[in-house]
Amino acid sequence: MKPFLIAGLLVLTFAAALRAQEQKKEPCADAQSQGEMNICWGKEYKAADAQLNKTYQDFMSKLDESEKAQLKNAQVAWLKYRDANCEFVADQYKGGSMRPMIAAICLADVTNARTNELKTQIKDREQ
């Protein structure tokens, strides 16, 4: 009886993990209109940007003055790239109601990737 109980719990845990993962993949799946999708993805971008800023500040606190200057220069260049690239991506829909959503999706995705990159750099320095 115990093996069946354990197997059942494992299946339920796996199913819950899959469900959580699916929800992370489509954070705005419940939006019912283009306006709602634009707003939702705008919030996703703002959350990603807040996490990036937190990670950036954490990283800066671990660096000496020379390294801080280097990271600041890299971050300023990266921000210019991110904004210009996402503007280009979104302009495929210039004049359309989904343009803000496309811009926000791009900004959120690229920002999340940069956050992960900085987190990796922090871990690499701590080893």
MODELLER restraints for C-alpha pairs under 7 A, 6 or more apart:
rsr = mdl.restraints
at = mdl.atoms
rsr.add(forms.Gaussian(group=physical.xy_distance, feature=features.Distance(at['CA:28:A'], at['CA:37:A']), mean=6.30, stdev=0.5))
rsr.add(forms.Gaussian(group=physical.xy_distance, feature=features.Distance(at['CA:28:A'], at['CA:40:A']), mean=5.86, stdev=0.5))
rsr.add(forms.Gaussian(group=physical.xy_distance, feature=features.Distance(at['CA:28:A'], at['CA:41:A']), mean=6.78, stdev=0.5))
rsr.add(forms.Gaussian(group=physical.xy_distance, feature=features.Distance(at['CA:31:A'], at['CA:37:A']), mean=5.37, stdev=0.5))
rsr.add(forms.Gaussian(group=physical.xy_distance, feature=features.Distance(at['CA:34:A'], at['CA:97:A']), mean=6.92, stdev=0.5))
rsr.add(forms.Gaussian(group=physical.xy_distance, feature=features.Distance(at['CA:34:A'], at['CA:98:A']), mean=6.48, stdev=0.5))
rsr.add(forms.Gaussian(group=physical.xy_distance, feature=features.Distance(at['CA:37:A'], at['CA:101:A']), mean=6.48, stdev=0.5))
rsr.add(forms.Gaussian(group=physical.xy_distance, feature=features.Distance(at['CA:38:A'], at['CA:100:A']), mean=5.83, stdev=0.5))
rsr.add(forms.Gaussian(group=physical.xy_distance, feature=features.Distance(at['CA:38:A'], at['CA:101:A']), mean=4.46, stdev=0.5))
rsr.add(forms.Gaussian(group=physical.xy_distance, feature=features.Distance(at['CA:41:A'], at['CA:101:A']), mean=5.93, stdev=0.5))
rsr.add(forms.Gaussian(group=physical.xy_distance, feature=features.Distance(at['CA:41:A'], at['CA:104:A']), mean=5.53, stdev=0.5))
rsr.add(forms.Gaussian(group=physical.xy_distance, feature=features.Distance(at['CA:41:A'], at['CA:105:A']), mean=6.09, stdev=0.5))
rsr.add(forms.Gaussian(group=physical.xy_distance, feature=features.Distance(at['CA:42:A'], at['CA:104:A']), mean=5.39, stdev=0.5))
rsr.add(forms.Gaussian(group=physical.xy_distance, feature=features.Distance(at['CA:44:A'], at['CA:108:A']), mean=6.31, stdev=0.5))
rsr.add(forms.Gaussian(group=physical.xy_distance, feature=features.Distance(at['CA:45:A'], at['CA:104:A']), mean=5.77, stdev=0.5))
rsr.add(forms.Gaussian(group=physical.xy_distance, feature=features.Distance(at['CA:45:A'], at['CA:107:A']), mean=6.07, stdev=0.5))
rsr.add(forms.Gaussian(group=physical.xy_distance, feature=features.Distance(at['CA:45:A'], at['CA:108:A']), mean=4.24, stdev=0.5))
rsr.add(forms.Gaussian(group=physical.xy_distance, feature=features.Distance(at['CA:48:A'], at['CA:108:A']), mean=5.72, stdev=0.5))
rsr.add(forms.Gaussian(group=physical.xy_distance, feature=features.Distance(at['CA:48:A'], at['CA:111:A']), mean=6.09, stdev=0.5))
rsr.add(forms.Gaussian(group=physical.xy_distance, feature=features.Distance(at['CA:48:A'], at['CA:112:A']), mean=5.79, stdev=0.5))
rsr.add(forms.Gaussian(group=physical.xy_distance, feature=features.Distance(at['CA:49:A'], at['CA:111:A']), mean=6.35, stdev=0.5))
rsr.add(forms.Gaussian(group=physical.xy_distance, feature=features.Distance(at['CA:52:A'], at['CA:111:A']), mean=6.77, stdev=0.5))
rsr.add(forms.Gaussian(group=physical.xy_distance, feature=features.Distance(at['CA:52:A'], at['CA:115:A']), mean=4.95, stdev=0.5))
rsr.add(forms.Gaussian(group=physical.xy_distance, feature=features.Distance(at['CA:55:A'], at['CA:115:A']), mean=6.55, stdev=0.5))
rsr.add(forms.Gaussian(group=physical.xy_distance, feature=features.Distance(at['CA:55:A'], at['CA:118:A']), mean=6.97, stdev=0.5))
rsr.add(forms.Gaussian(group=physical.xy_distance, feature=features.Distance(at['CA:55:A'], at['CA:119:A']), mean=6.87, stdev=0.5))
rsr.add(forms.Gaussian(group=physical.xy_distance, feature=features.Distance(at['CA:59:A'], at['CA:122:A']), mean=6.27, stdev=0.5))
rsr.add(forms.Gaussian(group=physical.xy_distance, feature=features.Distance(at['CA:60:A'], at['CA:68:A']), mean=5.84, stdev=0.5))
rsr.add(forms.Gaussian(group=physical.xy_distance, feature=features.Distance(at['CA:82:A'], at['CA:107:A']), mean=6.99, stdev=0.5))
rsr.add(forms.Gaussian(group=physical.xy_distance, feature=features.Distance(at['CA:82:A'], at['CA:110:A']), mean=6.87, stdev=0.5))
rsr.add(forms.Gaussian(group=physical.xy_distance, feature=features.Distance(at['CA:86:A'], at['CA:103:A']), mean=5.66, stdev=0.5))
rsr.add(forms.Gaussian(group=physical.xy_distance, feature=features.Distance(at['CA:86:A'], at['CA:106:A']), mean=5.56, stdev=0.5))
rsr.add(forms.Gaussian(group=physical.xy_distance, feature=features.Distance(at['CA:86:A'], at['CA:107:A']), mean=6.18, stdev=0.5))
rsr.add(forms.Gaussian(group=physical.xy_distance, feature=features.Distance(at['CA:87:A'], at['CA:103:A']), mean=6.49, stdev=0.5))
rsr.add(forms.Gaussian(group=physical.xy_distance, feature=features.Distance(at['CA:89:A'], at['CA:103:A']), mean=6.98, stdev=0.5))
rsr.add(forms.Gaussian(group=physical.xy_distance, feature=features.Distance(at['CA:90:A'], at['CA:99:A']), mean=5.46, stdev=0.5))
rsr.add(forms.Gaussian(group=physical.xy_distance, feature=features.Distance(at['CA:90:A'], at['CA:102:A']), mean=5.32, stdev=0.5))
rsr.add(forms.Gaussian(group=physical.xy_distance, feature=features.Distance(at['CA:90:A'], at['CA:103:A']), mean=4.86, stdev=0.5))
rsr.add(forms.Gaussian(group=physical.xy_distance, feature=features.Distance(at['CA:91:A'], at['CA:99:A']), mean=6.95, stdev=0.5))
rsr.add(forms.Gaussian(group=physical.xy_distance, feature=features.Distance(at['CA:93:A'], at['CA:99:A']), mean=5.08, stdev=0.5))
